[in-house]
């Protein structure tokens, strides 16, 4: 049930992952989109690193930790469902730094957070030993209080970085599970067979990124995944609609773009 109590929301987030059916967790990029998606009836939401960065006039990986924590605090305060955080690499290279970021996100009201194995500084996927140590540090911090745990999702970035190796991806996800991750995620899975292979191997809840031309939510659920997110795609669609409208107005002088304008019944969700 919806609740404004962060402890109850974290408990609720674990409950959603314990169910047998799949749930959809779309990704707002600001307070307004969070309120609208909460109004639409989704049971949980997740931030998007790219969408948030775009809202600040920057590209993905362009925000600071302080900015992210403030963003999470505002999103969590604006809705009454669990909020998961796309927390990139947890903004830290040391294990103590990883733990410190997890604590900050917990204090900001997050119900869950993620850690990915891509190192922008190195321009490569972390060696599996290092990546696993980082997941273990994040998991220990996320589970520090047994009565108020943060749900940790460990991400393998292989498919997003041109490493199209399902066996290596599964081996990494299994290692991250063993290190304490509550949920695992390999964005870029495109078939139900891939999803089912991951689900069968890891034995913990699996998040799948919804992709154009990919399996539907129902098909993802039938393959055994527990959670579906959209990453930056809602933000990209919204900004794409803005630029399409701007091009129409500038080049044609018409306003047909209003055919997909925000509806009055949805605007009510923005009234406080």
N, C-alpha and C positions, 0 to 999 in steps of 0.2 A: 504494500500500500504506500502511496505517496506520503512523505514525511519531511519536515524541515530539520529534524535532528540528525546531525552528521553521523553519530554513532549508529543510529537505526538505519541510516542510508547505507553505511558500509556493510552492516549485517544483511540488509536487503540485497545488496549486490552479490554477496556470496550465495544467497538463496536463489537468485536468478541463475547462477551458474550450476547450482545443484539440481535444477529441474531437468527433466528429460527433453523438453521441447526447446527449439531454437528461439532466441529473441534478437531483435534488431536494436542496435545502439548507434543512431546517426550522430554526426559530428558537427555541432554548431561552431561558429568562429567568433561570436561576440554575444553580449547579453541578449540583444534582440532576437537573434536566431535561436539562442537557447530557449528563450521563453516561447517562441513560436513552435519549436519542436516539442517542448514539453506540453504545450497546448494541443499538439497533434496526437498525443496519447502514447508516446514511446515510454517504455519502462525504465530506460537508462539513456544517458547521453555520454558523449566523449568529446574532448577537445581535439582540434586538429592543428598540428604545428604549422603546416603550410597556410591554412586558412587564417589562423591568428596572425602570422607574420604578414600576410597580404593586407589584413585589416590595419596594420601599422605602417603600410607603405613599404614593406620589405619583402624579400623572398624567404622561402623555407630556410630554417636554421639561422634566421636573422634576428631573433629576439634573445634577451638575456634571461637568466634564471629569475631575477627579481621581477621582471615583467611577466614571466609565466606564472609565478606564484600569485601575483596580484590578479592576473587574468582568471586563474582557477578560483580564487576567493570570490570574485565577482560573479562568475558563472554559477558556482555552487550556491551562492546566496540568492540567485535569481530563480532557481527551480527547486522542485520538491522531490526530485528523483536522483538516484545515484549518478555521479559524474566521474568518469574515468579520464585520466590525463595522458595525452600523447606527450610524454616527457623526454622524447628523443633519447639521448645517451645519458640522461639524468644530469647533464651539465657538469660532469665531473670526470676526471681521469683517475683519481685515487679511489680506493675502496671506502675510505672514510668520507670522502666527498659524495660518493653514491648514496651512502646511508644518510648523510645530512640532507640531501635533496629529498629523499623519501620522507623524512620527518617533516620538512617544510610543506610538502604537498598534503600530508596527513593533517597538519595544523590548519591548512587553508580550506579544508572541507572536502577534499577528494575522497571518493570511495575506492578508487583504484588508480594505478599508474603503470606505465610500461617502461621497459628498458630495451634498447635495440643494440645490435652487435656491429653496426656500421660506425667506423671511425672517420669522421670528416677530416681530421687532422692528418691521418695516415692515408686517406683516400682508399681504404680497403676494409674488408670485413675483419674483425678481430680474430686472432687465433682462438680456437675453440677453448683452450685452457684459460686464457685471459677472460674471454666472454663469460665462461661459466663461473669464474671467481666473482665477476661483477654481478651476475645474477644472484649468486649466493649472498653477497653483501646487501643487495637490494631486498632480497627475501627476508633476511634476518631483521632488517630495519622495518619492513612492512608488517612483520608478524611479532614485533617486540611486545605488544600488549595483546595477549591471547583473547581478551574480551572485546577488543576494538581493532581488529586487523584491517590493513589495507590490502586489497586484492592486487597481486603483482602479475602482470602479463609480460612474458619474455618474447621478444621478437627476433626472428631470423630474417635478415634483409637480403638474402641471396638473390631472390628473383627480381627484386627492385634494382639490383646492382649488376645484373648480367650474369649471375652465377646460376645457371639453370640446371641445378643438380639436386634432384629430389632426395636422393640417398643422403647426401651431406646435410641437406636441410633437416631431414628427419633425425639424423644423428645429433645435430645441434639442439633441436627441440627436446629430444629425450634427455640430453645432458642438462638443459635448462630446467626441465621438470625435476630431475634428480637434485638440482641445486636449490629447489624450493619454489619455483614458479607455480602459481595457482592456475594459470591459463597460458597457452602458447599461441603464437601468431606468426605466420609466414605470408605476408602480403604478396600477392601475385599468383596464388594457386588459381588455375583457370578451368579445371575439370572436376567433376564429382569423384572420379577415380583418384585423383591426387588428394582431394580432401579426405576421402575414406582411408587412404593409405596413411595419412598423417594421424587421423583420429585413432585408427587401430594401433598405431605404434606408440603413441604418447600416453594414452590412458587418462588424460586430464582434459578439461574443457578447451576447445579450439575456437579461436576467432578467425573468421574469413572476411576478406575484403570483397565487397560487392563490386563487380566489374561489368562494363558493357559487353554484351555477348556471352557473359559467363553464366553459371548456374543461377537460378532464381533462389530466393530465400527458402522456399519450400524444398527445392532440390538440395541446397546446402544443408538444411536440417535433416533431410532424409539420408544424407551421406554421413551424418553423425556429429557435425559441428554444433556448437552450443550458441555461438554469438556471431552476428554479422554487423560490420561497421562499414562506413562509406569513405573514410579518410577525408581527403580534401575535396571530394567530388561535389558535394553540395555547395561549398564555398566557390569552387571553380565555376559551377553552373550559374550561381548568382552573379558573380562578377562577369561571366561570359554574357549573361542576359543584359547586364548594364552596358557593356561595350557594343552589343548588337543594337540596343536601343539608341545609344549615342551615335552610332554609324547611320542608322535610319534617319534620325533627326537632322544630322549634319548634311547627309548626302541627298536625302529625298524630301526633307522638311515635313514628314508625316509622323504620326504618333500611334501607329498600329501596335506598337510594343505594349500599350496599355491593356491589350487582351489578356496578358498574364500578370496584371497588377495584383498586389496584395488585396485580399478580399476583406470587407468590413468585419465579418464574423471572426476572422483571424486577427485583425488589428486589436480586437478586444483583449487579446492575450498580452498586449503591450501596455495596458492601462494598469497603473498601480494605485 
